[in-house]
């Protein structure tokens, strides 16, 4: 996606469960009118953390060069697990940061360990040893509606004085974030202001529930376009990272393009939905099964594939080595093949 940048400030097996619902009590403003946003921020601030990562990388001369990054995370359980973006705790070359410091809202600092990270979805889980933590409540991003109010909380620009709060609406749903080795389906687009340092922070509905993880902002000609990983996409990944330290999903070995009715009309495609194959990894699973550039995948493992999110969800249910049936269109003809996932 052109112009997509990560929203972090960079210088250089328990299952995850929603915590008991915390009901924000209305806070009276100076004129006596209830201020729900202020109440939600007061409720959520103890659950939002500042993350500073430090790494040493080699420059072109082989010399060690220190680099630091700043981002945001949020507490997901009382055991000290924290969700954030993978790029927040990774060096420029993609390796894990050497040192990670988490600062809580009360100012206390804690050394964090990496429980697991999943570069394809840009999700990571950290753990700190601390008492009296206040986990967030996880919401249901599938229930979001375009135009619904949302709040983003994060350490924008690493400004002193605590996290920055911005408010906006859900501008669109079902966006695909695709950049280098990152592919995130069903992303939430919002006009809530997002800046470097916001990465990994929560996007929250007016019930005080986390519905997304702020991950990127589009800059250039676009204004007021921020993106967040939907919590419905993130939660299974978080669960598996806590349980296994990694996500062991099967892969097809393709890059994709979501098919829309307008694309189908423009290129006279045989179907107006599904996932188009942009490229095929040489000798990869799809290549060995006969899939080619330009094919359109409409089914996998018995699941209908209408969107990139459908494909992502279907693959998450399978592991490397699984043999799955793939239904696809090739030159207008519907075909079926078996793919051994990599």
ROTIMAR-880363 format. One record per residue (C-alpha): residue number from 1; residue in three letters; y negated, x, z negated. Coordinates in Angstrom, 3 decimals. Example, Ala and Ser with C-alpha at 12.3 -4.5 7.8 and 13.67 -1.06 7.14 Angstrom:
<pts>
[pt 1 "ALA" [4.500 12.300 -7.800]]
[pt 2 "SER" [1.060 13.670 -7.140]]
</pts>
This chain:
<pts>
[pt 1 "UNK" [0.000 0.000 0.000]]
[pt 2 "UNK" [-3.165 1.697 1.161]]
[pt 3 "UNK" [-5.704 2.487 -1.482]]
[pt 4 "UNK" [-3.321 1.801 -4.367]]
[pt 5 "UNK" [-3.882 4.056 -7.354]]
[pt 6 "UNK" [-2.371 4.159 -10.783]]
[pt 7 "UNK" [-4.701 2.911 -13.467]]
[pt 8 "UNK" [-4.259 5.816 -15.839]]
[pt 9 "UNK" [-6.662 8.546 -16.848]]
[pt 10 "UNK" [-5.067 11.835 -15.815]]
[pt 11 "UNK" [-6.677 15.231 -16.029]]
[pt 12 "UNK" [-4.633 17.413 -14.210]]
[pt 13 "UNK" [21.426 -0.367 -27.988]]
[pt 14 "UNK" [19.247 -3.153 -29.428]]
[pt 15 "UNK" [18.131 -5.719 -26.878]]
[pt 16 "UNK" [14.460 -6.447 -26.509]]
[pt 17 "UNK" [13.631 -9.850 -27.896]]
[pt 18 "UNK" [10.387 -11.683 -28.156]]
[pt 19 "UNK" [9.011 -11.521 -31.652]]
[pt 20 "UNK" [8.318 -14.781 -33.481]]
[pt 21 "UNK" [5.397 -16.492 -31.842]]
[pt 22 "UNK" [2.136 -15.494 -33.423]]
[pt 23 "UNK" [-0.369 -18.322 -33.280]]
[pt 24 "UNK" [-3.952 -17.165 -33.022]]
[pt 25 "UNK" [-6.253 -19.142 -35.270]]
[pt 26 "UNK" [-9.612 -19.989 -33.692]]
[pt 27 "UNK" [-12.391 -17.619 -34.643]]
[pt 28 "UNK" [-15.841 -19.145 -35.028]]
[pt 29 "UNK" [-18.601 -17.495 -33.038]]
[pt 30 "UNK" [-22.177 -17.169 -34.302]]
[pt 31 "UNK" [-23.030 -20.636 -33.002]]
[pt 32 "UNK" [-20.009 -22.229 -34.644]]
[pt 33 "UNK" [-18.057 -22.671 -31.402]]
[pt 34 "UNK" [-14.465 -21.445 -31.386]]
[pt 35 "UNK" [-13.977 -18.127 -29.582]]
[pt 36 "UNK" [-10.312 -18.071 -28.480]]
[pt 37 "UNK" [-10.603 -14.772 -26.608]]
[pt 38 "UNK" [-11.912 -13.048 -29.708]]
[pt 39 "UNK" [-9.079 -14.569 -31.725]]
[pt 40 "UNK" [-6.479 -13.331 -29.267]]
[pt 41 "UNK" [-7.931 -9.833 -29.211]]
[pt 42 "UNK" [-7.893 -9.736 -33.007]]
[pt 43 "UNK" [-4.274 -10.858 -32.938]]
[pt 44 "UNK" [-3.172 -8.374 -30.266]]
[pt 45 "UNK" [-5.048 -5.194 -31.092]]
[pt 46 "UNK" [-2.507 -4.017 -33.714]]
[pt 47 "UNK" [0.197 -4.252 -31.032]]
[pt 48 "UNK" [-1.648 -2.183 -28.400]]
[pt 49 "UNK" [-1.447 1.609 -28.575]]
[pt 50 "UNK" [-3.230 4.601 -27.078]]
[pt 51 "UNK" [-0.942 7.104 -25.349]]
[pt 52 "UNK" [-1.798 10.720 -24.642]]
[pt 53 "UNK" [0.675 12.858 -22.729]]
[pt 54 "UNK" [0.636 16.598 -22.174]]
[pt 55 "UNK" [2.641 18.528 -19.615]]
[pt 56 "UNK" [2.742 22.014 -18.154]]
[pt 57 "UNK" [3.261 22.375 -14.415]]
[pt 58 "UNK" [3.361 25.363 -12.075]]
[pt 59 "UNK" [0.513 25.983 -9.657]]
[pt 60 "UNK" [0.902 27.539 -6.188]]
[pt 61 "UNK" [0.890 30.988 -7.795]]
[pt 62 "UNK" [3.680 30.124 -10.234]]
[pt 63 "UNK" [1.318 30.014 -13.205]]
[pt 64 "UNK" [1.641 27.362 -15.902]]
[pt 65 "UNK" [-1.158 24.810 -15.715]]
[pt 66 "UNK" [-1.582 22.329 -18.569]]
[pt 67 "UNK" [-2.352 18.731 -17.689]]
[pt 68 "UNK" [-3.055 15.696 -19.824]]
[pt 69 "UNK" [-2.909 11.991 -19.178]]
[pt 70 "UNK" [-4.133 8.961 -21.063]]
[pt 71 "UNK" [-2.800 5.440 -20.889]]
[pt 72 "UNK" [-1.875 2.389 -22.885]]
[pt 73 "UNK" [1.287 0.808 -24.240]]
[pt 74 "UNK" [2.343 -2.069 -26.441]]
[pt 75 "UNK" [4.825 -2.416 -29.290]]
[pt 76 "UNK" [7.843 -4.522 -28.375]]
[pt 77 "UNK" [9.879 -4.492 -31.589]]
[pt 78 "UNK" [9.738 -3.466 -35.239]]
[pt 79 "UNK" [12.033 -0.486 -34.529]]
[pt 80 "UNK" [9.116 1.321 -32.895]]
[pt 81 "UNK" [9.868 0.808 -29.205]]
[pt 82 "UNK" [6.810 0.851 -26.960]]
[pt 83 "UNK" [6.591 -0.259 -23.336]]
[pt 84 "UNK" [4.297 1.524 -20.905]]
[pt 85 "UNK" [4.142 2.798 -17.318]]
[pt 86 "UNK" [6.327 5.703 -16.299]]
[pt 87 "UNK" [3.391 7.494 -14.657]]
[pt 88 "UNK" [1.549 7.488 -17.993]]
[pt 89 "UNK" [4.130 9.845 -19.487]]
[pt 90 "UNK" [4.962 11.842 -16.355]]
[pt 91 "UNK" [3.487 15.001 -14.869]]
[pt 92 "UNK" [2.123 15.199 -11.335]]
[pt 93 "UNK" [5.534 16.290 -10.021]]
[pt 94 "UNK" [7.262 13.316 -11.640]]
[pt 95 "UNK" [8.916 15.149 -14.513]]
[pt 96 "UNK" [8.597 13.827 -18.041]]
[pt 97 "UNK" [5.664 14.950 -20.172]]
[pt 98 "UNK" [6.353 17.627 -22.765]]
[pt 99 "UNK" [4.408 16.054 -25.620]]
[pt 100 "UNK" [3.425 12.423 -26.153]]
[pt 101 "UNK" [1.139 11.210 -28.926]]
[pt 102 "UNK" [0.769 7.521 -29.761]]
[pt 103 "UNK" [-2.278 6.345 -31.694]]
[pt 104 "UNK" [-2.076 2.965 -33.392]]
[pt 105 "UNK" [-4.983 0.611 -33.897]]
[pt 106 "UNK" [-5.352 1.803 -37.507]]
[pt 107 "UNK" [-5.988 5.329 -36.231]]
[pt 108 "UNK" [-2.655 6.809 -37.303]]
[pt 109 "UNK" [-1.028 9.168 -34.823]]
[pt 110 "UNK" [2.685 9.491 -34.159]]
[pt 111 "UNK" [4.769 11.808 -32.017]]
[pt 112 "UNK" [6.717 9.734 -29.513]]
[pt 113 "UNK" [10.054 10.351 -27.865]]
[pt 114 "UNK" [11.052 9.021 -24.460]]
[pt 115 "UNK" [13.854 6.474 -24.745]]
[pt 116 "UNK" [14.098 6.035 -21.005]]
[pt 117 "UNK" [12.046 5.771 -17.848]]
[pt 118 "UNK" [12.566 4.058 -14.519]]
[pt 119 "UNK" [10.392 5.525 -11.740]]
[pt 120 "UNK" [11.200 2.835 -9.114]]
[pt 121 "UNK" [9.607 0.141 -11.309]]
[pt 122 "UNK" [7.115 2.486 -13.025]]
[pt 123 "UNK" [8.375 1.396 -16.451]]
[pt 124 "UNK" [9.063 3.601 -19.463]]
[pt 125 "UNK" [10.006 3.003 -23.073]]
[pt 126 "UNK" [8.885 5.256 -25.928]]
[pt 127 "UNK" [9.824 5.247 -29.609]]
[pt 128 "UNK" [7.873 6.176 -32.690]]
[pt 129 "UNK" [8.873 6.348 -36.356]]
[pt 130 "UNK" [6.449 4.054 -38.140]]
[pt 131 "UNK" [6.524 1.157 -40.551]]
[pt 132 "UNK" [4.775 -2.206 -40.539]]
[pt 133 "UNK" [4.545 -2.437 -36.758]]
[pt 134 "UNK" [3.403 -5.669 -35.121]]
[pt 135 "UNK" [5.314 -6.424 -31.901]]
[pt 136 "UNK" [3.868 -8.521 -29.126]]
[pt 137 "UNK" [5.286 -11.849 -28.050]]
[pt 138 "UNK" [6.755 -11.706 -24.559]]
[pt 139 "UNK" [5.915 -14.647 -22.317]]
[pt 140 "UNK" [7.286 -16.171 -19.132]]
[pt 141 "UNK" [5.516 -14.848 -16.048]]
[pt 142 "UNK" [7.364 -17.367 -13.864]]
[pt 143 "UNK" [5.276 -20.063 -15.545]]
[pt 144 "UNK" [1.975 -18.476 -14.484]]
[pt 145 "UNK" [-0.271 -20.352 -12.095]]
[pt 146 "UNK" [-2.890 -19.011 -9.731]]
[pt 147 "UNK" [-6.272 -19.510 -11.388]]
[pt 148 "UNK" [-4.902 -19.242 -14.919]]
[pt 149 "UNK" [-6.971 -17.162 -17.352]]
[pt 150 "UNK" [-5.548 -13.805 -18.427]]
[pt 151 "UNK" [-6.761 -10.929 -20.600]]
[pt 152 "UNK" [-6.159 -7.208 -20.018]]
[pt 153 "UNK" [-6.279 -4.807 -22.963]]
[pt 154 "UNK" [-6.225 -1.050 -22.483]]
[pt 155 "UNK" [-7.876 2.298 -23.048]]
[pt 156 "UNK" [-10.133 2.164 -20.013]]
[pt 157 "UNK" [-11.636 5.571 -19.191]]
[pt 158 "UNK" [-10.390 6.734 -22.619]]
[pt 159 "UNK" [-13.655 5.562 -24.131]]
[pt 160 "UNK" [-13.990 6.024 -27.903]]
[pt 161 "UNK" [-14.036 3.048 -30.229]]
[pt 162 "UNK" [-10.716 1.408 -29.445]]
[pt 163 "UNK" [-9.304 -0.490 -26.480]]
[pt 164 "UNK" [-11.365 -2.236 -23.824]]
[pt 165 "UNK" [-10.867 -5.946 -23.236]]
[pt 166 "UNK" [-11.445 -7.635 -19.869]]
[pt 167 "UNK" [-10.856 -11.234 -18.861]]
[pt 168 "UNK" [-10.148 -12.782 -15.494]]
[pt 169 "UNK" [-7.764 -15.058 -13.684]]
[pt 170 "UNK" [-4.442 -14.777 -11.943]]
[pt 171 "UNK" [-5.628 -14.224 -8.385]]
[pt 172 "UNK" [-2.201 -14.293 -6.718]]
[pt 173 "UNK" [1.495 -14.106 -7.532]]
[pt 174 "UNK" [4.485 -12.499 -5.857]]
[pt 175 "UNK" [2.701 -9.362 -4.680]]
[pt 176 "UNK" [4.747 -6.311 -3.680]]
[pt 177 "UNK" [3.631 -2.926 -5.013]]
[pt 178 "UNK" [5.064 -0.241 -2.763]]
[pt 179 "UNK" [3.847 3.335 -3.016]]
[pt 180 "UNK" [5.956 6.480 -2.396]]
[pt 181 "UNK" [9.083 5.993 -4.556]]
[pt 182 "UNK" [7.752 2.936 -6.416]]
[pt 183 "UNK" [8.763 -0.556 -5.327]]
[pt 184 "UNK" [7.787 -3.416 -7.626]]
[pt 185 "UNK" [8.323 -7.022 -6.539]]
[pt 186 "UNK" [6.703 -10.179 -7.895]]
[pt 187 "UNK" [3.622 -8.348 -9.161]]
[pt 188 "UNK" [0.672 -10.259 -10.571]]
[pt 189 "UNK" [-2.730 -9.843 -8.938]]
[pt 190 "UNK" [-5.746 -10.349 -11.182]]
[pt 191 "UNK" [-9.498 -9.918 -11.035]]
[pt 192 "UNK" [-9.665 -8.830 -14.677]]
[pt 193 "UNK" [-11.374 -5.438 -14.510]]
[pt 194 "UNK" [-8.843 -2.590 -14.600]]
[pt 195 "UNK" [-9.816 1.044 -14.847]]
[pt 196 "UNK" [-8.151 4.439 -15.346]]
[pt 197 "UNK" [-6.575 4.433 -18.798]]
[pt 198 "UNK" [-5.475 0.786 -18.581]]
[pt 199 "UNK" [-2.058 1.711 -17.210]]
[pt 200 "UNK" [0.811 0.443 -19.335]]
[pt 201 "UNK" [-1.328 -2.044 -21.226]]
[pt 202 "UNK" [-0.516 -5.721 -21.621]]
[pt 203 "UNK" [-1.765 -8.549 -19.435]]
[pt 204 "UNK" [-1.850 -11.563 -21.729]]
[pt 205 "UNK" [-2.117 -15.317 -21.247]]
[pt 206 "UNK" [-4.240 -17.531 -23.483]]
[pt 207 "UNK" [-1.239 -18.236 -25.690]]
[pt 208 "UNK" [-1.293 -14.588 -26.718]]
[pt 209 "UNK" [1.918 -13.828 -24.811]]
[pt 210 "UNK" [2.386 -10.709 -22.681]]
[pt 211 "UNK" [3.010 -11.816 -19.095]]
[pt 212 "UNK" [2.549 -8.481 -17.352]]
[pt 213 "UNK" [2.147 -4.714 -17.626]]
[pt 214 "UNK" [-1.053 -3.444 -16.042]]
[pt 215 "UNK" [-0.085 -0.773 -13.550]]
[pt 216 "UNK" [-2.538 -0.258 -10.690]]
[pt 217 "UNK" [-5.884 -1.066 -9.159]]
[pt 218 "UNK" [-6.755 -1.190 -5.471]]
[pt 219 "UNK" [-9.911 0.690 -4.577]]
[pt 220 "UNK" [-11.833 1.327 -1.416]]
[pt 221 "UNK" [-12.884 -1.746 0.473]]
[pt 222 "UNK" [-11.236 -4.023 -2.097]]
[pt 223 "UNK" [-13.127 -5.164 -5.170]]
[pt 224 "UNK" [-11.765 -6.908 -8.231]]
[pt 225 "UNK" [-8.092 -6.492 -7.342]]
[pt 226 "UNK" [-5.808 -5.273 -10.098]]
[pt 227 "UNK" [-2.020 -5.441 -10.247]]
[pt 228 "UNK" [0.453 -5.879 -13.077]]
[pt 229 "UNK" [4.236 -5.793 -13.264]]
[pt 230 "UNK" [5.418 -9.270 -14.199]]
[pt 231 "UNK" [7.126 -9.370 -17.575]]
[pt 232 "UNK" [10.077 -11.198 -15.994]]
[pt 233 "UNK" [10.612 -8.117 -13.821]]
[pt 234 "UNK" [9.933 -5.669 -16.639]]
[pt 235 "UNK" [11.970 -7.146 -19.482]]
[pt 236 "UNK" [15.475 -6.532 -18.049]]
[pt 237 "UNK" [14.453 -2.967 -17.209]]
[pt 238 "UNK" [13.132 -2.454 -20.737]]
[pt 239 "UNK" [16.370 -3.830 -22.197]]
[pt 240 "UNK" [18.511 -1.471 -20.151]]
[pt 241 "UNK" [16.330 1.543 -20.926]]
[pt 242 "UNK" [16.720 0.867 -24.644]]
[pt 243 "UNK" [20.458 0.302 -24.315]]
[pt 244 "UNK" [21.355 3.084 -21.877]]
[pt 245 "UNK" [18.315 5.305 -21.405]]
[pt 246 "UNK" [18.270 4.569 -17.683]]
[pt 247 "UNK" [18.650 1.742 -15.182]]
[pt 248 "UNK" [21.884 2.068 -13.259]]
[pt 249 "UNK" [21.100 -0.233 -10.349]]
[pt 250 "UNK" [22.767 -0.108 -6.981]]
[pt 251 "UNK" [20.665 0.922 -4.002]]
[pt 252 "UNK" [20.800 0.099 -0.310]]
[pt 253 "UNK" [18.989 3.160 0.982]]
[pt 254 "UNK" [16.265 1.335 2.920]]
[pt 255 "UNK" [12.523 0.834 2.800]]
[pt 256 "UNK" [11.464 -2.755 3.225]]
[pt 257 "UNK" [8.805 -5.150 4.447]]
[pt 258 "UNK" [8.698 -8.718 3.167]]
[pt 259 "UNK" [8.845 -11.240 6.003]]
[pt 260 "UNK" [6.237 -14.004 5.952]]
[pt 261 "UNK" [5.766 -16.967 8.291]]
[pt 262 "UNK" [2.721 -15.266 9.830]]
[pt 263 "UNK" [4.690 -12.074 10.519]]
[pt 264 "UNK" [7.533 -14.119 11.971]]
[pt 265 "UNK" [5.139 -15.900 14.307]]
[pt 266 "UNK" [3.310 -12.726 15.290]]
[pt 267 "UNK" [6.485 -10.828 16.202]]
[pt 268 "UNK" [8.559 -13.838 17.299]]
[pt 269 "UNK" [11.214 -13.230 14.649]]
[pt 270 "UNK" [14.340 -15.326 14.322]]
[pt 271 "UNK" [13.595 -16.237 10.698]]
[pt 272 "UNK" [10.368 -16.716 8.725]]
[pt 273 "UNK" [11.647 -15.327 5.419]]
[pt 274 "UNK" [13.755 -12.469 4.119]]
[pt 275 "UNK" [13.274 -8.727 3.822]]
[pt 276 "UNK" [12.759 -6.604 6.907]]
[pt 277 "UNK" [14.211 -3.090 7.113]]
[pt 278 "UNK" [11.403 -0.632 7.844]]
[pt 279 "UNK" [13.581 2.474 7.732]]
[pt 280 "UNK" [17.147 3.433 6.874]]
[pt 281 "UNK" [18.160 6.495 4.885]]
[pt 282 "UNK" [20.392 8.711 7.006]]
[pt 283 "UNK" [24.010 8.506 5.834]]
[pt 284 "UNK" [22.935 6.133 3.085]]
[pt 285 "UNK" [24.761 2.919 2.130]]
[pt 286 "UNK" [22.920 0.698 4.612]]
[pt 287 "UNK" [23.259 3.244 7.420]]
[pt 288 "UNK" [27.027 3.516 6.900]]
[pt 289 "UNK" [27.291 -0.296 6.963]]
[pt 290 "UNK" [25.478 -0.528 10.294]]
[pt 291 "UNK" [22.098 -1.837 9.199]]
[pt 292 "UNK" [19.217 -0.685 11.406]]
[pt 293 "UNK" [15.454 -0.581 11.418]]
[pt 294 "UNK" [14.121 -4.028 12.300]]
[pt 295 "UNK" [17.020 -5.954 10.783]]
[pt 296 "UNK" [16.105 -8.775 8.389]]
[pt 297 "UNK" [18.165 -9.170 5.209]]
[pt 298 "UNK" [18.583 -12.798 4.114]]
[pt 299 "UNK" [21.516 -12.552 1.699]]
[pt 300 "UNK" [23.127 -10.058 -0.669]]
[pt 301 "UNK" [26.161 -10.518 -2.875]]
[pt 302 "UNK" [26.074 -14.286 -2.471]]
[pt 303 "UNK" [22.376 -14.563 -3.383]]
[pt 304 "UNK" [19.832 -15.859 -0.892]]
[pt 305 "UNK" [17.152 -13.275 -0.123]]
[pt 306 "UNK" [13.831 -14.853 0.794]]
[pt 307 "UNK" [11.489 -12.305 -0.801]]
[pt 308 "UNK" [11.486 -8.678 -1.915]]
[pt 309 "UNK" [11.745 -9.971 -5.479]]
[pt 310 "UNK" [14.993 -11.727 -4.598]]
[pt 311 "UNK" [16.393 -8.474 -3.207]]
[pt 312 "UNK" [15.298 -6.516 -6.268]]
[pt 313 "UNK" [16.866 -9.068 -8.614]]
[pt 314 "UNK" [20.112 -9.136 -6.635]]
[pt 315 "UNK" [20.402 -5.342 -6.668]]
[pt 316 "UNK" [19.720 -5.219 -10.410]]
[pt 317 "UNK" [22.885 -7.263 -10.928]]
[pt 318 "UNK" [25.022 -4.635 -9.162]]
[pt 319 "UNK" [25.869 -1.024 -9.853]]
[pt 320 "UNK" [26.477 2.044 -7.726]]
[pt 321 "UNK" [29.868 1.784 -6.053]]
[pt 322 "UNK" [29.888 -2.023 -5.917]]
[pt 323 "UNK" [30.783 -3.481 -2.538]]
[pt 324 "UNK" [28.482 -6.366 -1.643]]
[pt 325 "UNK" [28.265 -8.631 1.352]]
[pt 326 "UNK" [24.925 -8.453 3.148]]
[pt 327 "UNK" [23.771 -11.182 5.512]]
[pt 328 "UNK" [21.124 -10.152 8.023]]
[pt 329 "UNK" [19.572 -10.892 11.389]]
[pt 330 "UNK" [19.898 -8.318 14.152]]
[pt 331 "UNK" [18.206 -9.031 17.491]]
[pt 332 "UNK" [18.065 -12.715 16.558]]
[pt 333 "UNK" [21.754 -12.962 15.673]]
[pt 334 "UNK" [22.945 -13.634 12.130]]
[pt 335 "UNK" [25.537 -11.070 11.075]]
[pt 336 "UNK" [27.441 -10.065 7.944]]
[pt 337 "UNK" [28.476 -6.624 6.753]]
[pt 338 "UNK" [29.833 -5.037 3.589]]
[pt 339 "UNK" [27.766 -2.340 1.901]]
[pt 340 "UNK" [29.003 0.067 -0.743]]
[pt 341 "UNK" [25.923 0.517 -2.877]]
[pt 342 "UNK" [24.705 3.995 -3.667]]
</pts>
